[in-house]
Amino acid sequence: MAAGPQPVQLRLLLKPPPARTAWRLVLARVGAMCTVELQKLRHDRTELYTRAIQPALWLLIFGETFTRIHAIPTGGIPYLDYLAPGIIAQSAMFIAIFYGIMIIWERDSGVLTKLLVTPTPRAALVTGKAFAAGVKSVIQALVVVVIAAVLGVSLTWNPLRLLGVAVIVVLGSAFFSCLSMTIAGIVLTRDRLMGIGQAITMPLFFGSNALYPVAVMPGWLQAISKANPLSYEVDALRGLLLGIHAHLGLDFGVLAFSAALGVTAASLLLGRLAK
């Protein structure tokens, strides 16, 4: 009498499962690190509520006021509409730029040392944390989009364009979180990182096209804006959400390159935190 097929458990005992290829292993480690980071948000959602206050104030007070006085040329669209994508990018940056503080906290609590002795590549650790920051920023962006819609901003609801918005926000947040982790690997302390983070966030914001067009800036500020990844993030968000002219290919390329560069720099300096 012929024997039936062997149970899965017995087959695994007789023959081990095939080993994962290198790229699948790296992707699995990145996904695991991203999941671990997001589990923290699941247990404490206070951060989402408190971080929604600042973008709401920007839209309600700054946006509504400058819409009335018509002080900034926006190419014929209401200033509140022009401002909304910039506030989405700003709120995402503010989430990501202090991500290095979490790395230093993990170093102080011994978690980082345990992670570094595992077979997980350092680039996978950094990438997982960077994309977790991106997912948090996407959630924050949804909050800002809802507030903007309530205020009457004419945003697109095309699913493909909204998917593009999510990709742009993730890439921008990945870069800024890696920038924060890179600075953490240099300064090594939370106090120094907090000071540097506060010192660079507002120049990055005001040195971009989030509040006003690049054309109205003085020449030296235009040069800074063109080197600022936040400007490319805002340009892409305006093109996707408002349907106005944007350099989407260039914006995506700059953000992808910046994110890759940030992952590389943060990975190289990650070991300094464990010493």
URFEN-V229831 format. One record per backbone hydrogen bond with DSSP energy under -0.5 kcal/mol. NH is the residue of the N-H (numbers start at 1). CO is the residue of the C=O. If there is no record, write none. Layout:
[[NH,CO] [NH,CO]]
This chain:
[[11,7] [12,8] [13,9] [14,10] [15,11] [25,21] [26,22] [27,23] [28,24] [29,25] [30,26] [31,27] [32,28] [33,29] [34,30] [35,31] [36,32] [37,33] [38,34] [39,35] [40,36] [40,37] [41,37] [42,38] [43,39] [44,40] [48,45] [49,45] [50,46] [51,47] [52,48] [52,49] [53,50] [54,50] [55,51] [56,52] [57,53] [58,54] [59,55] [60,56] [61,57] [62,57] [63,58] [64,59] [65,61] [66,62] [67,63] [68,64] [69,65] [70,66] [71,66] [77,74] [82,78] [83,79] [84,80] [85,81] [86,82] [86,83] [87,83] [88,84] [89,85] [90,86] [91,87] [92,88] [93,89] [94,90] [95,91] [96,92] [97,93] [99,96] [101,98] [102,98] [102,99] [103,99] [104,100] [105,101] [106,102] [107,103] [108,104] [109,105] [110,106] [110,107] [111,106] [112,106] [114,110] [115,111] [116,112] [117,113] [118,115] [125,121] [126,122] [127,123] [128,124] [129,125] [130,126] [131,127] [132,128] [133,129] [134,130] [135,131] [136,132] [137,133] [138,134] [139,135] [140,136] [141,137] [142,138] [143,139] [144,140] [145,141] [146,142] [147,143] [148,144] [149,145] [150,146] [151,147] [152,149] [153,148] [155,153] [156,241] [162,158] [163,159] [164,160] [165,161] [166,162] [167,163] [168,164] [169,165] [170,166] [171,167] [172,168] [173,169] [174,170] [175,171] [176,172] [177,173] [178,174] [179,175] [180,176] [181,177] [182,178] [183,179] [184,180] [185,181] [186,182] [186,183] [187,183] [188,184] [193,189] [194,190] [195,191] [196,192] [197,193] [198,194] [199,195] [200,196] [201,197] [202,198] [204,200] [205,201] [206,202] [207,203] [208,205] [210,205] [216,213] [217,214] [221,218] [222,218] [223,219] [224,220] [225,221] [226,222] [227,223] [227,224] [228,225] [229,227] [231,228] [232,228] [233,229] [234,230] [235,231] [236,232] [237,233] [238,234] [239,235] [240,236] [241,237] [242,238] [243,238] [243,239] [244,238] [248,246] [251,247] [252,248] [253,249] [254,250] [255,251] [256,252] [257,253] [258,254] [259,255] [260,256] [261,257] [262,258] [263,259] [264,260] [265,261] [266,262] [267,263] [268,264] [269,265] [270,266] [271,267] [272,269] [273,269] [273,270] [274,270] [274,271] [275,272]]
